[in-house]
Amino acid sequence: MDGKLAQSWKLRLTGVQFLLIVVLLLGIVFRFVNLDQKVYWGDEAYSSSRIAGYTAEEIVQALYTGRELSVEELLNYQNANPERTVGDTLRVIATEAPHHPPLYYIMARVWEEWFGISVGIKRCLPALISLLAFPCLYWLCWELFGSSLTGWIAIALVAVSPIHVLYAQEVREYSLWTVSVLFATASLLYAVRVKTKGSWSLYALSIAIALYSHLFSGMVVLGHGIYVLSLDGWRWSKRLRDYLLAAAVGLALFIPWILIFIKQESRVSKGWAWVVQDISQLNFYQRWLTNLVRGFFDVQIGSHDPFDLPFGYDQPTTYVIIPIVVLVTYAMYFLFRKAPRSVWLLLLVLMASTTLPLVLPDLISGGRRSTIARYQLPSYLGIQLTVAYLLSTKLGSVSAQWQQTVWRFITVALISCGVVSCALIAQSDTWWTKYTDYHNAQVARIINQSPAPLVWSDSAPNRILALSHLLSPKVRLQLVEIPSEVPEISKEKLPEIPQNFTDVFFLESTPPDSLLRGELEKYKNYNFELVYKEKISFKDRQTLLWRLKA
């Protein structure tokens, strides 16, 4: 009888593992489907121009002159070319965006030189990097739980996690950061377990990789230190000494970039100024809830605003959101009640390392730091590992048939939420992660329908560069710079209506309202009609497209 029970249990586990392998394959497919279809948004445009070796100032000087431009000219400033080298990429990152460490950007530069500059090729690199998260996850679960099943469930959850799929498809460093955090955390547990010089050297290297991937890795490394200190009862020990030595080596390798960061601190503060802008308390907590749910479920149903989470008895998403929140809450309770201290402490550190340093300033002085989902990727990993521990423990320990059925259903239902979300994301040309450029696809469609369109704008360079990826080659543009010191335009620089264009459009992204459009109406007596207007609640942004009346 016992032999039959063991054989039956083995078959059930094999079936679960087969399902999880299928989910992993789906997750890989979702990362590569329609890579070139999604809106190329402003931060990706800035990433591309930096990878190509051009500063924003150089782009403005070259393009915002009022002369007629082709779409190809805008794209040239976003593609690697022989005129600029890897050294230029490093120079631009160091001077313009030192809060973005250079590892990903150097990799992307080499990638473009080797494989090409199309949007699909550009996004293929972060998608490929994201696949490294799966072996790192399995290694971390093995070191932490000693459980193969937990590792497979964690891999399945992350494979079809909407937030991880979305950021695996962007020309930015976030998939690399995810991998580096997992690698560093697994390396720490390995070093704590085997206690060899080689293992601690590996951890030191992992710290350097994580820091060169994202500055917030410093918070994770500090959390690791709290974990090691707690393991030894907050006393000095050989293990603590080894950690401090490894952390010092990893930090020493990062010193060159620290010096660059300190030198450019004023520019960094200016670049991060928007995250300290206050938002309403209701919106603040709604974003928290939205971000939590989007780790498992993310569908844009019932609202035109991608940052609005539809909630109410008449909203079908409510009946998915509530069970997910309940499950995550119970998973944390279960973790603290049932898991060894060394396990729950590590996951708590992973969840809190980037969350608390951002939440506390928001609660004390105001701001929206903790509502930015991409800043919380280590926290997502901690939550997903906690849920994986709950599901694997229940699937592997409960003996009653009805309990097995319930927990298998919960596991399948939770993974299905991710699969459905990723399937919808794969078919869409835009998603909430595109922020201010969420509506670019529709704007481009309207412009491209014109036989011979011209676009005027004084919008920020990243807005225009992002839109250029969707515009037809027949489109021409005239861009005018608004000086920040003296916000006015000389009459001589106001564009004239050129010949041979069937439609003249004016693109505006507010706030602030366009100064150029007001000057054209005032001094040129041009009249514009609004042909498209959409708003998102994120920073109360509006996308406006006007057409010049004949």
Secondary structure, 3 states (H helix, E strand, C coil): CHHHHHHHHHHHHHHHHHHHHHHHHHHHHHHHCCCCCCCCCHHHHHHHHHHHCCCHHHHHHHHCEEEEEEHHHHHHCCCCCCCCCHHHHHHHHHHHCCCCCCHHHHHHHHHHHHHCCCHHHHHHHHHHHHHCHHHHHHHHHHHHHCCHHHHHHHHHHHHCCHHHHHHCCCCCCHHHHHHHHHHHHHHHHHHHHHCCHHHHHHHHHHHHHHHHHCCCHHHHHHHHHHHHHHHCCCCCCHHHHHHHHHHHHHHHHHHHHHHHHHHCHHHHHHHCHHHHCCCCHHHHHHHHHHHHHCCCCCCCCCCCCCCCCCCCCCCCCHHHHHHHHHHHHHHHHHHHHHCCHHHHHHHHHHHHCCCHHHHHHHHHHCCCHHHCHHHHHHHHHHHHHHHHHHHHHHHHHCCCHHHHHHHHHHHHHHHHHHHHHHHHHHHCCCCHHHHHHCCHHHHHHHHHCCCCEEEEECCCHHHHHHHHCCCCCCCEEEEECCCCCCCCCCHHHCCCCCCCCCEEEEEEEECCCCHHHHHHHHHCCCCEEEEEEEEECHHHEEEEEEEECC
